[in-house]
Amino acid sequence: MVILIEVNAKGFRGVVTALTGIHLDEEYDPVNNFYGCNPRSIFESGIWYALQENGIPCGKSDPLNVAKNANQLNEDWAKGRRPQSAAMAVVKFLNLVMGAGQARRARLIDYFFFRLWKYAESVTGYEIVEIESSSESRQVLGSRLANFTLKYPESGNLPQYLVSQLLLGVFSRSEIKVIGGDESVFGTNTTSKKPADIWLEVNSIETNLYEITVKPVSKKRLDDSIDALNSTGHLSHSVTFICRLPTDVSELEVVNGSYTYRGKIFDFVDYHSFCCSLCAILNDEEFSEVLNNVADFVQDMHISMKTKAGWNEFFATEN
């Protein structure tokens, strides 16, 4: 049950969709006809809200994230899933449920929800250490904050959020607005109709566009950026990739922080250096607010226990 519930990949906990389907229709067979219960509608219209209210980490379409277009939840489906052990746990648990008599089935389902509740308790009750921003050099704390987000990026959510918070601090007293950075990075810019991960606006007019990544920047990534810019009408705007230099640009011929691809100029700056430079611009109050906001972000139930423990590792007082 640990492999099924206490796993960073939230989608496998979406097995509750199948259990709800069984409750709604005794003839429903999730192992051989998973889509027979209309899992998207059941999860997004009901289960998601119940999980949210009870502090259980989940995505907006968990069943579809791991079982899209998969009518049979068997070993063939489980092969190649990441992690495969969690997928196999889904298969084994559903087979146990479907092969059990009425009384044992009820106990198995009750036990699943009990473990789900205990997991929620462990997540929401986990305490992360507080940071006293006045106790250390701003550059020391800023560097540690940047390194933390690099080691525990949460699929890119944390680096993107940190950059947005730093920019918000820098421009808090100006007419410049910072847009983006507080949304999930799982959706691509093309599908979400965004010109970039984060951008600046003056009088509702977009100026600087920023892409934040801690993965290698390939030509395919540049193609995606150009497609997004085309679809939103921002192809002429300046685009800066904030990434790990030189690691993330090894596939590109970047010269003096710039690279031209398909007639479009892309600029590149180092993520760690960028963050530390913005920390130097902030005053004590602004920097303290950034620290508090990032800490609140890490405390959120959707952030993994591994990352929460990583925060304590980086910011424990003995550091």
Secondary structure as a PSIPRED ss2 file (coil, helix, strand):
# PSIPRED VFORMAT (PSIPRED V4.0)

   1 M C   1.000  0.000  0.000
   2 V H   0.000  1.000  0.000
   3 I H   0.000  1.000  0.000
   4 L H   0.000  1.000  0.000
   5 I H   0.000  1.000  0.000
   6 E C   1.000  0.000  0.000
   7 V C   1.000  0.000  0.000
   8 N C   1.000  0.000  0.000
   9 A C   1.000  0.000  0.000
  10 K H   0.000  1.000  0.000
  11 G H   0.000  1.000  0.000
  12 F H   0.000  1.000  0.000
  13 R H   0.000  1.000  0.000
  14 G H   0.000  1.000  0.000
  15 V H   0.000  1.000  0.000
  16 V H   0.000  1.000  0.000
  17 T H   0.000  1.000  0.000
  18 A H   0.000  1.000  0.000
  19 L H   0.000  1.000  0.000
  20 T H   0.000  1.000  0.000
  21 G H   0.000  1.000  0.000
  22 I H   0.000  1.000  0.000
  23 H H   0.000  1.000  0.000
  24 L H   0.000  1.000  0.000
  25 D C   1.000  0.000  0.000
  26 E C   1.000  0.000  0.000
  27 E C   1.000  0.000  0.000
  28 Y C   1.000  0.000  0.000
  29 D C   1.000  0.000  0.000
  30 P C   1.000  0.000  0.000
  31 V C   1.000  0.000  0.000
  32 N C   1.000  0.000  0.000
  33 N C   1.000  0.000  0.000
  34 F H   0.000  1.000  0.000
  35 Y H   0.000  1.000  0.000
  36 G H   0.000  1.000  0.000
  37 C H   0.000  1.000  0.000
  38 N C   1.000  0.000  0.000
  39 P H   0.000  1.000  0.000
  40 R H   0.000  1.000  0.000
  41 S H   0.000  1.000  0.000
  42 I H   0.000  1.000  0.000
  43 F H   0.000  1.000  0.000
  44 E H   0.000  1.000  0.000
  45 S H   0.000  1.000  0.000
  46 G H   0.000  1.000  0.000
  47 I H   0.000  1.000  0.000
  48 W H   0.000  1.000  0.000
  49 Y H   0.000  1.000  0.000
  50 A H   0.000  1.000  0.000
  51 L H   0.000  1.000  0.000
  52 Q H   0.000  1.000  0.000
  53 E H   0.000  1.000  0.000
  54 N C   1.000  0.000  0.000
  55 G C   1.000  0.000  0.000
  56 I C   1.000  0.000  0.000
  57 P C   1.000  0.000  0.000
  58 C C   1.000  0.000  0.000
  59 G C   1.000  0.000  0.000
  60 K C   1.000  0.000  0.000
  61 S C   1.000  0.000  0.000
  62 D H   0.000  1.000  0.000
  63 P H   0.000  1.000  0.000
  64 L H   0.000  1.000  0.000
  65 N H   0.000  1.000  0.000
  66 V H   0.000  1.000  0.000
  67 A H   0.000  1.000  0.000
  68 K C   1.000  0.000  0.000
  69 N C   1.000  0.000  0.000
  70 A C   1.000  0.000  0.000
  71 N C   1.000  0.000  0.000
  72 Q C   1.000  0.000  0.000
  73 L C   1.000  0.000  0.000
  74 N C   1.000  0.000  0.000
  75 E H   0.000  1.000  0.000
  76 D H   0.000  1.000  0.000
  77 W H   0.000  1.000  0.000
  78 A H   0.000  1.000  0.000
  79 K C   1.000  0.000  0.000
  80 G C   1.000  0.000  0.000
  81 R C   1.000  0.000  0.000
  82 R C   1.000  0.000  0.000
  83 P C   1.000  0.000  0.000
  84 Q H   0.000  1.000  0.000
  85 S H   0.000  1.000  0.000
  86 A H   0.000  1.000  0.000
  87 A H   0.000  1.000  0.000
  88 M H   0.000  1.000  0.000
  89 A H   0.000  1.000  0.000
  90 V H   0.000  1.000  0.000
  91 V H   0.000  1.000  0.000
  92 K H   0.000  1.000  0.000
  93 F H   0.000  1.000  0.000
  94 L H   0.000  1.000  0.000
  95 N H   0.000  1.000  0.000
  96 L H   0.000  1.000  0.000
  97 V H   0.000  1.000  0.000
  98 M H   0.000  1.000  0.000
  99 G H   0.000  1.000  0.000
 100 A C   1.000  0.000  0.000
 101 G C   1.000  0.000  0.000
 102 Q H   0.000  1.000  0.000
 103 A H   0.000  1.000  0.000
 104 R H   0.000  1.000  0.000
 105 R H   0.000  1.000  0.000
 106 A H   0.000  1.000  0.000
 107 R H   0.000  1.000  0.000
 108 L H   0.000  1.000  0.000
 109 I H   0.000  1.000  0.000
 110 D H   0.000  1.000  0.000
 111 Y H   0.000  1.000  0.000
 112 F H   0.000  1.000  0.000
 113 F H   0.000  1.000  0.000
 114 F H   0.000  1.000  0.000
 115 R H   0.000  1.000  0.000
 116 L H   0.000  1.000  0.000
 117 W H   0.000  1.000  0.000
 118 K H   0.000  1.000  0.000
 119 Y H   0.000  1.000  0.000
 120 A H   0.000  1.000  0.000
 121 E H   0.000  1.000  0.000
 122 S H   0.000  1.000  0.000
 123 V H   0.000  1.000  0.000
 124 T H   0.000  1.000  0.000
 125 G C   1.000  0.000  0.000
 126 Y C   1.000  0.000  0.000
 127 E C   1.000  0.000  0.000
 128 I C   1.000  0.000  0.000
 129 V C   1.000  0.000  0.000
 130 E C   1.000  0.000  0.000
 131 I C   1.000  0.000  0.000
 132 E C   1.000  0.000  0.000
 133 S C   1.000  0.000  0.000
 134 S C   1.000  0.000  0.000
 135 S C   1.000  0.000  0.000
 136 E C   1.000  0.000  0.000
 137 S C   1.000  0.000  0.000
 138 R H   0.000  1.000  0.000
 139 Q H   0.000  1.000  0.000
 140 V H   0.000  1.000  0.000
 141 L H   0.000  1.000  0.000
 142 G H   0.000  1.000  0.000
 143 S H   0.000  1.000  0.000
 144 R H   0.000  1.000  0.000
 145 L H   0.000  1.000  0.000
 146 A H   0.000  1.000  0.000
 147 N H   0.000  1.000  0.000
 148 F H   0.000  1.000  0.000
 149 T H   0.000  1.000  0.000
 150 L H   0.000  1.000  0.000
 151 K H   0.000  1.000  0.000
 152 Y C   1.000  0.000  0.000
 153 P C   1.000  0.000  0.000
 154 E C   1.000  0.000  0.000
 155 S C   1.000  0.000  0.000
 156 G C   1.000  0.000  0.000
 157 N H   0.000  1.000  0.000
 158 L H   0.000  1.000  0.000
 159 P H   0.000  1.000  0.000
 160 Q H   0.000  1.000  0.000
 161 Y H   0.000  1.000  0.000
 162 L H   0.000  1.000  0.000
 163 V H   0.000  1.000  0.000
 164 S H   0.000  1.000  0.000
 165 Q H   0.000  1.000  0.000
 166 L H   0.000  1.000  0.000
 167 L H   0.000  1.000  0.000
 168 L H   0.000  1.000  0.000
 169 G H   0.000  1.000  0.000
 170 V H   0.000  1.000  0.000
 171 F C   1.000  0.000  0.000
 172 S C   1.000  0.000  0.000
 173 R C   1.000  0.000  0.000
 174 S C   1.000  0.000  0.000
 175 E C   1.000  0.000  0.000
 176 I E   0.000  0.000  1.000
 177 K E   0.000  0.000  1.000
 178 V E   0.000  0.000  1.000
 179 I E   0.000  0.000  1.000
 180 G E   0.000  0.000  1.000
 181 G C   1.000  0.000  0.000
 182 D C   1.000  0.000  0.000
 183 E C   1.000  0.000  0.000
 184 S C   1.000  0.000  0.000
 185 V C   1.000  0.000  0.000
 186 F C   1.000  0.000  0.000
 187 G C   1.000  0.000  0.000
 188 T C   1.000  0.000  0.000
 189 N H   0.000  1.000  0.000
 190 T H   0.000  1.000  0.000
 191 T H   0.000  1.000  0.000
 192 S H   0.000  1.000  0.000
 193 K C   1.000  0.000  0.000
 194 K C   1.000  0.000  0.000
 195 P C   1.000  0.000  0.000
 196 A C   1.000  0.000  0.000
 197 D C   1.000  0.000  0.000
 198 I E   0.000  0.000  1.000
 199 W E   0.000  0.000  1.000
 200 L E   0.000  0.000  1.000
 201 E E   0.000  0.000  1.000
 202 V E   0.000  0.000  1.000
 203 N C   1.000  0.000  0.000
 204 S C   1.000  0.000  0.000
 205 I E   0.000  0.000  1.000
 206 E E   0.000  0.000  1.000
 207 T E   0.000  0.000  1.000
 208 N E   0.000  0.000  1.000
 209 L E   0.000  0.000  1.000
 210 Y E   0.000  0.000  1.000
 211 E E   0.000  0.000  1.000
 212 I E   0.000  0.000  1.000
 213 T C   1.000  0.000  0.000
 214 V C   1.000  0.000  0.000
 215 K C   1.000  0.000  0.000
 216 P C   1.000  0.000  0.000
 217 V C   1.000  0.000  0.000
 218 S C   1.000  0.000  0.000
 219 K H   0.000  1.000  0.000
 220 K H   0.000  1.000  0.000
 221 R H   0.000  1.000  0.000
 222 L H   0.000  1.000  0.000
 223 D H   0.000  1.000  0.000
 224 D H   0.000  1.000  0.000
 225 S H   0.000  1.000  0.000
 226 I H   0.000  1.000  0.000
 227 D H   0.000  1.000  0.000
 228 A H   0.000  1.000  0.000
 229 L H   0.000  1.000  0.000
 230 N H   0.000  1.000  0.000
 231 S H   0.000  1.000  0.000
 232 T H   0.000  1.000  0.000
 233 G C   1.000  0.000  0.000
 234 H C   1.000  0.000  0.000
 235 L C   1.000  0.000  0.000
 236 S C   1.000  0.000  0.000
 237 H C   1.000  0.000  0.000
 238 S C   1.000  0.000  0.000
 239 V E   0.000  0.000  1.000
 240 T E   0.000  0.000  1.000
 241 F E   0.000  0.000  1.000
 242 I E   0.000  0.000  1.000
 243 C E   0.000  0.000  1.000
 244 R C   1.000  0.000  0.000
 245 L C   1.000  0.000  0.000
 246 P C   1.000  0.000  0.000
 247 T H   0.000  1.000  0.000
 248 D H   0.000  1.000  0.000
 249 V H   0.000  1.000  0.000
 250 S C   1.000  0.000  0.000
 251 E C   1.000  0.000  0.000
 252 L C   1.000  0.000  0.000
 253 E C   1.000  0.000  0.000
 254 V C   1.000  0.000  0.000
 255 V E   0.000  0.000  1.000
 256 N C   1.000  0.000  0.000
 257 G C   1.000  0.000  0.000
 258 S E   0.000  0.000  1.000
 259 Y E   0.000  0.000  1.000
 260 T E   0.000  0.000  1.000
 261 Y E   0.000  0.000  1.000
 262 R C   1.000  0.000  0.000
 263 G C   1.000  0.000  0.000
 264 K E   0.000  0.000  1.000
 265 I E   0.000  0.000  1.000
 266 F E   0.000  0.000  1.000
 267 D E   0.000  0.000  1.000
 268 F E   0.000  0.000  1.000
 269 V E   0.000  0.000  1.000
 270 D E   0.000  0.000  1.000
 271 Y H   0.000  1.000  0.000
 272 H H   0.000  1.000  0.000
 273 S H   0.000  1.000  0.000
 274 F H   0.000  1.000  0.000
 275 C H   0.000  1.000  0.000
 276 C H   0.000  1.000  0.000
 277 S H   0.000  1.000  0.000
 278 L H   0.000  1.000  0.000
 279 C H   0.000  1.000  0.000
 280 A H   0.000  1.000  0.000
 281 I H   0.000  1.000  0.000
 282 L C   1.000  0.000  0.000
 283 N C   1.000  0.000  0.000
 284 D H   0.000  1.000  0.000
 285 E H   0.000  1.000  0.000
 286 E H   0.000  1.000  0.000
 287 F H   0.000  1.000  0.000
 288 S H   0.000  1.000  0.000
 289 E H   0.000  1.000  0.000
 290 V H   0.000  1.000  0.000
 291 L H   0.000  1.000  0.000
 292 N H   0.000  1.000  0.000
 293 N H   0.000  1.000  0.000
 294 V H   0.000  1.000  0.000
 295 A H   0.000  1.000  0.000
 296 D H   0.000  1.000  0.000
 297 F H   0.000  1.000  0.000
 298 V H   0.000  1.000  0.000
 299 Q H   0.000  1.000  0.000
 300 D C   1.000  0.000  0.000
 301 M C   1.000  0.000  0.000
 302 H C   1.000  0.000  0.000
 303 I C   1.000  0.000  0.000
 304 S C   1.000  0.000  0.000
 305 M H   0.000  1.000  0.000
 306 K H   0.000  1.000  0.000
 307 T H   0.000  1.000  0.000
 308 K H   0.000  1.000  0.000
 309 A H   0.000  1.000  0.000
 310 G H   0.000  1.000  0.000
 311 W H   0.000  1.000  0.000
 312 N H   0.000  1.000  0.000
 313 E H   0.000  1.000  0.000
 314 F H   0.000  1.000  0.000
 315 F H   0.000  1.000  0.000
 316 A C   1.000  0.000  0.000
 317 T C   1.000  0.000  0.000
 318 E C   1.000  0.000  0.000
 319 N C   1.000  0.000  0.000
